[in-house]
Amino acid sequence: MGPGEKATPTDIENAYQLGRRIAEQGWVLLTGGRSVGVMEAASQGAKANNGLTIGILPGNNDKGISEAVDIAIFTDMHNARNNINVLSSDIIIACGMGLGTASEVALALKSKKPVILLTDNESQTFFQKMAPVYLADNVDSVLIIIKNILETG
């Protein structure tokens, strides 16, 4: 999960590398499916490593969809689709932060889903006050955290 239009260059690079590494592990990547920001970068990274990508789209058509999405799910739910993103994922990774991402993190925490924050310190501090979250400062640490979560259940 991460910002679209307001993604920073660091967010985009991290998302691309996360997508690559997720595909490398044989895991499925689920994003918001749009052709912008973290969603696009992660999907492109996964496709670069022949990964399977799922996009949970806000609208009812393929306008703005990433070409790197293999399975598109059109919700016509706009921001309400964030709950589908969260409930359909085993682990939530916030790569950068924006309002939509913050809502996904909050929904994930309410649903007791594991959340990894690869974000700025302000976001990490904010969410740490609410519930247990995992903090990462680079893509390698995200992969270590994911593997630990999957091993311990």
C-alpha positions, 0 to 999 in steps of 0.5 A, spaced: 500 500 500 502 507 498 501 513 495 499 514 488 500 521 485 504 524 491 509 518 492 516 520 492 522 518 488 524 514 494 517 511 495 517 509 488 524 505 488 522 502 494 515 499 491 519 497 485 524 493 489 519 490 494 515 488 487 521 484 485 523 481 491 515 479 493 515 476 486 522 472 487 519 469 493 513 466 489 508 470 493 502 474 490 502 482 490 496 485 491 495 493 490 490 498 488 492 496 481 492 503 478 498 506 473 501 511 478 505 511 484 507 505 489 501 501 485 505 502 479 512 501 481 510 495 485 506 492 480 512 493 475 517 490 479 513 484 480 512 483 473 520 484 472 521 478 476 515 474 473 510 475 479 503 474 479 499 481 480 492 483 483 489 490 482 483 492 486 481 498 482 476 503 485 472 504 479 468 500 474 472 500 468 480 499 466 481 506 465 488 508 469 489 501 470 497 498 470 499 494 464 503 490 470 496 488 473 495 480 471 488 480 475 484 486 475 478 486 480 473 492 479 469 494 485 466 501 483 467 502 490 472 508 490 476 509 497 471 503 500 475 498 496 481 499 501 477 494 506 478 489 500 485 491 499 486 489 507 482 483 508 484 480 501 492 481 504 496 476 509 500 482 510 500 489 509 506 493 507 505 501 507 511 503 502 510 511 503 504 514 506 498 518 504 491 519 506 489 512 502 495 509 505 493 511 512 486 509 512 489 502 509 493 501 515 488 503 520 483 498 517 489 493 517 490 494 525 483 494 526 482 487 523 489 485 526 493 484 520 500 484 520 502 491 518 509 493 516 511 500 515 516 502 510 515 510 511 517 516 514 518 516 522 512 521 523 508 515 520 511 510 524 511 514 531 503 515 529 501 508 528 506 505 533 502 509 539 495 506 536 497 498 535 503 494 534 506 495 527 513 492 524 518 498 522 522 497 516 528 502 514 529 498 507 526 493 503 531 487 505 528 489 512 521 488 510 523 481 507 526 479 513 520 481 517 515 478 512 519 471 513 518 471 520 511 473 520 510 467 516 514 462 520 511 464 526 504 464 524 
